[in-house]
Amino acid sequence: MFALKIFILSPHIDDAAYGLTLSISRFLNAGIDVTIINCFTVTQWTIRFVSKEQEVISRLRKQEDADYNKLLGDKINIINLDITDAPLRKGYIFQYKPLEPCEWEVVDEIKDYLKKHVDGLLLCPLAVGDHIDHVICREAVVHLYNKLQVLFFEDLPYTQRINEEQLKEHIEKLEEQLQRKLVHFTNRIEETSVDKAQAIKVYDTQLNDEICNEIIGHMHALNGERLWGEEKMIKALQAAL
């Protein structure tokens, strides 16, 4: 049985919110400590023009995260690792080749942080969509898997853009890598107390109506948010809720 603490490995500021807002609300309502670890928070990326200044955009995105936290009662612990994101680091976003040595260095940096600071259940992105920053986060967790208590969450909007058969293939590859069988569990809409659409719209620099509709569409298709992991870990989480 893990301690009643939950850590969410969020590649960027907003990924935890897109994938896990209902779940975060349910965890907080159950009195569970929630910490979001945002990894790639040095950025110039916005969905519409805001500024050319990296400092301005990075600061604005952190403020959006603070506004999200406020909607959930300021109960989330937020950690920013301030690693440079993929567009600034490499000039590309999606993985099209094996990780390079410099990317494995980032994997090791995240691994070192997790080893030192995570003492509860870790929620990790599945890296559906193969965004390189999501892949790096998942690889860090895969390499520590036997030393951590882990569940995986669905990356959004990417998971909405594939069908169930493609998702199944993605899960099977991860199972082969872990040598473990993964099952799923859904935190249902009616079990939470938050308006997810309202909550994620605070990420104004990152979200347009089309992406918002994809994220909310996925939520309605599942009637909630789906987590993946070993059956024993899912049962332990359900017992805590």
C-alpha positions as CSV (number, residue, x, y, z in Angstrom):
1,M,0.0,0.0,0.0
2,F,1.4,3.4,-1.0
3,A,1.4,6.5,1.1
4,L,-1.6,8.8,0.6
5,K,0.4,11.1,-1.6
6,I,0.1,11.4,-5.4
7,F,2.7,12.9,-7.7
8,I,1.9,13.7,-11.3
9,L,4.7,13.9,-13.8
10,S,3.5,16.5,-16.2
11,P,5.8,17.1,-19.3
12,H,4.6,20.7,-19.7
13,I,2.5,23.1,-17.7
14,D,-1.1,22.1,-18.7
15,D,-0.6,18.4,-19.4
16,A,-1.7,17.3,-16.0
17,A,-4.8,19.5,-16.2
18,Y,-5.7,18.2,-19.7
19,G,-5.3,14.6,-18.7
20,L,-6.3,14.5,-15.1
21,T,-8.5,17.4,-13.9
22,L,-11.3,15.1,-12.8
23,S,-8.9,12.7,-11.1
24,I,-7.1,15.6,-9.3
25,S,-10.4,16.9,-8.0
26,R,-11.3,13.4,-6.8
27,F,-7.9,12.9,-5.1
28,L,-8.2,16.3,-3.3
29,N,-11.7,15.6,-2.2
30,A,-10.5,12.4,-0.6
31,G,-7.9,14.3,1.3
32,I,-4.9,13.0,-0.7
33,D,-1.9,15.3,-1.1
34,V,-1.3,16.0,-4.8
35,T,1.9,17.3,-6.3
36,I,2.4,18.2,-9.9
37,I,6.0,18.0,-11.2
38,N,6.1,20.2,-14.4
39,C,9.3,19.2,-16.3
40,F,9.7,21.4,-19.5
41,T,8.8,24.8,-18.2
42,V,11.4,27.0,-20.1
43,T,9.4,27.7,-23.3
44,Q,8.6,30.1,-26.1
45,W,5.6,28.1,-27.3
46,T,2.1,29.6,-27.5
47,I,-0.9,28.7,-29.7
48,R,-1.3,32.4,-30.6
49,F,1.1,35.3,-30.6
50,V,1.8,36.6,-27.1
51,S,5.4,37.6,-27.1
52,K,8.8,36.6,-28.6
53,E,10.4,36.7,-25.1
54,Q,11.0,33.3,-23.6
55,E,11.0,34.7,-20.1
56,V,7.6,36.4,-20.6
57,I,6.0,33.3,-22.0
58,S,7.5,31.0,-19.3
59,R,6.3,33.3,-16.6
60,L,2.8,33.6,-18.1
61,R,2.4,29.8,-18.3
62,K,3.4,29.5,-14.7
63,Q,0.7,32.1,-13.8
64,E,-1.9,30.0,-15.8
65,D,-0.9,27.0,-13.6
66,A,-1.4,29.1,-10.5
67,D,-4.8,30.2,-11.8
68,Y,-5.7,26.5,-12.3
69,N,-4.6,25.7,-8.8
70,K,-6.8,28.5,-7.5
71,L,-9.9,26.9,-9.1
72,L,-9.1,23.7,-7.1
73,G,-8.7,25.6,-3.8
74,D,-4.9,26.2,-4.0
75,K,-4.5,22.6,-2.7
76,I,-2.0,21.4,-5.3
77,N,1.8,21.5,-4.7
78,I,3.4,22.6,-7.9
79,I,7.1,22.0,-8.7
80,N,8.7,23.4,-11.8
81,L,11.9,21.7,-12.9
82,D,12.7,24.4,-15.5
83,I,14.1,22.1,-18.2
84,T,14.1,23.6,-21.7
85,D,11.3,22.3,-23.9
86,A,11.7,20.5,-27.2
87,P,11.2,23.4,-29.7
88,L,13.9,25.4,-27.9
89,R,16.1,22.4,-27.3
90,K,15.9,20.5,-30.6
91,G,13.7,22.5,-33.0
92,Y,11.2,19.6,-33.3
93,I,8.4,18.2,-31.2
94,F,7.6,14.7,-32.2
95,Q,9.8,11.7,-31.9
96,Y,10.8,10.3,-35.3
97,K,14.1,8.5,-34.3
98,P,15.6,6.9,-31.1
99,L,16.5,9.3,-28.3
100,E,19.9,10.9,-28.7
101,P,22.5,11.0,-26.0
102,C,21.6,14.6,-25.0
103,E,18.0,13.5,-24.6
104,W,19.0,10.5,-22.4
105,E,20.8,13.1,-20.2
106,V,17.4,14.8,-19.7
107,V,15.9,11.4,-18.9
108,D,18.6,10.9,-16.2
109,E,17.9,14.4,-14.8
110,I,14.2,13.6,-14.4
111,K,15.1,10.1,-13.0
112,D,17.4,11.7,-10.4
113,Y,14.6,14.1,-9.3
114,L,12.0,11.3,-9.0
115,K,14.4,9.0,-7.0
116,K,15.0,11.8,-4.5
117,H,11.5,13.3,-4.1
118,V,8.7,10.9,-4.9
119,D,7.4,8.9,-1.9
120,G,3.9,8.1,-3.1
121,L,2.0,7.0,-6.2
122,L,3.4,8.5,-9.4
123,L,1.1,9.2,-12.4
124,C,3.1,9.2,-15.6
125,P,2.0,10.1,-19.2
126,L,1.6,7.2,-21.6
127,A,3.3,9.3,-24.3
128,V,0.5,8.7,-26.8
129,G,1.3,10.9,-29.8
130,D,5.1,10.5,-29.4
131,H,5.7,14.1,-28.3
132,I,9.4,13.9,-27.5
133,D,9.1,15.6,-24.1
134,H,6.3,13.1,-23.1
135,V,8.5,10.2,-24.3
136,I,11.4,11.5,-22.2
137,C,9.2,11.6,-19.1
138,R,7.9,8.1,-19.7
139,E,11.4,6.7,-20.3
140,A,12.5,8.2,-17.0
141,V,9.7,6.3,-15.2
142,V,10.1,3.1,-17.2
143,H,13.7,2.9,-16.1
144,L,12.7,3.4,-12.4
145,Y,9.5,1.3,-12.7
146,N,10.6,-1.4,-10.2
147,K,11.5,1.2,-7.6
148,L,8.3,3.3,-7.9
149,Q,4.5,2.8,-7.6
150,V,3.2,3.9,-10.9
151,L,0.0,4.5,-12.9
152,F,-0.2,5.9,-16.4
153,F,-2.5,8.6,-17.7
154,E,-3.7,9.4,-21.2
155,D,-2.1,12.3,-23.0
156,L,-4.6,14.8,-24.3
157,P,-5.5,15.8,-26.9
158,Y,-3.4,13.1,-28.5
159,T,-5.3,10.1,-27.3
160,Q,-8.5,11.6,-28.7
161,R,-6.9,11.6,-32.1
162,I,-6.3,7.8,-32.3
163,N,-8.8,4.9,-32.2
164,E,-9.1,2.2,-29.5
165,E,-7.1,-0.3,-31.6
166,Q,-4.2,2.1,-31.9
167,L,-4.3,2.8,-28.2
168,K,-4.3,-0.9,-27.5
169,E,-1.2,-1.3,-29.7
170,H,0.5,1.5,-27.7
171,I,-0.4,-0.1,-24.4
172,E,0.9,-3.5,-25.6
173,K,4.3,-2.0,-26.5
174,L,4.5,-0.4,-23.0
175,E,3.5,-3.8,-21.4
176,E,6.3,-5.5,-23.4
177,Q,8.8,-2.8,-22.2
178,L,7.7,-3.2,-18.6
179,Q,7.1,-7.0,-18.7
180,R,3.8,-6.2,-16.9
181,K,0.1,-6.5,-17.7
182,L,-1.7,-3.2,-17.5
183,V,-5.5,-2.7,-16.9
184,H,-7.5,0.4,-16.7
185,F,-9.7,2.3,-14.3
186,T,-11.9,5.4,-14.8
187,N,-12.4,8.3,-12.5
188,R,-16.0,9.1,-13.5
189,I,-17.4,12.6,-14.1
190,E,-20.1,12.1,-11.4
191,E,-17.4,11.2,-8.8
192,T,-15.8,14.7,-9.0
193,S,-16.7,18.2,-8.3
194,V,-15.1,20.3,-11.0
195,D,-16.0,21.7,-14.4
196,K,-13.2,20.4,-16.5
197,A,-13.9,22.7,-19.4
198,Q,-13.8,25.8,-17.2
199,A,-10.7,24.6,-15.5
200,I,-8.5,23.9,-18.5
201,K,-9.5,27.2,-20.2
202,V,-7.2,29.0,-17.8
203,Y,-4.4,27.8,-20.1
204,D,-5.3,30.6,-22.6
205,T,-1.9,30.7,-24.3
206,Q,-2.1,27.0,-25.1
207,L,-5.7,26.2,-25.8
208,N,-8.2,27.1,-28.6
209,D,-11.7,25.9,-29.1
210,E,-10.8,22.9,-31.3
211,I,-8.3,21.5,-28.8
212,C,-10.6,22.2,-25.8
213,N,-13.4,20.3,-27.6
214,E,-11.1,17.3,-28.3
215,I,-10.2,17.1,-24.6
216,I,-13.8,17.4,-23.4
217,G,-15.0,15.1,-26.1
218,H,-12.6,12.4,-24.8
219,M,-13.9,12.9,-21.3
220,H,-17.5,12.5,-22.4
221,A,-16.6,9.4,-24.5
222,L,-15.2,7.7,-21.4
223,N,-17.6,9.5,-18.9
224,G,-14.4,10.4,-17.1
225,E,-10.6,10.0,-17.2
226,R,-8.8,6.7,-17.6
227,L,-5.8,5.5,-15.7
228,W,-3.7,2.5,-16.7
229,G,-1.5,0.3,-14.5
230,E,-1.0,-3.0,-12.8
231,E,-4.2,-4.4,-11.2
232,K,-2.7,-4.3,-7.6
233,M,-1.9,-0.5,-8.0
234,I,-5.3,0.3,-9.3
235,K,-7.0,-1.6,-6.4
236,A,-4.8,0.2,-3.9
237,L,-5.8,3.6,-5.4
238,Q,-9.5,2.6,-5.4
239,A,-9.2,1.7,-1.7
240,A,-7.7,5.1,-1.0
241,L,-10.6,6.8,-2.6
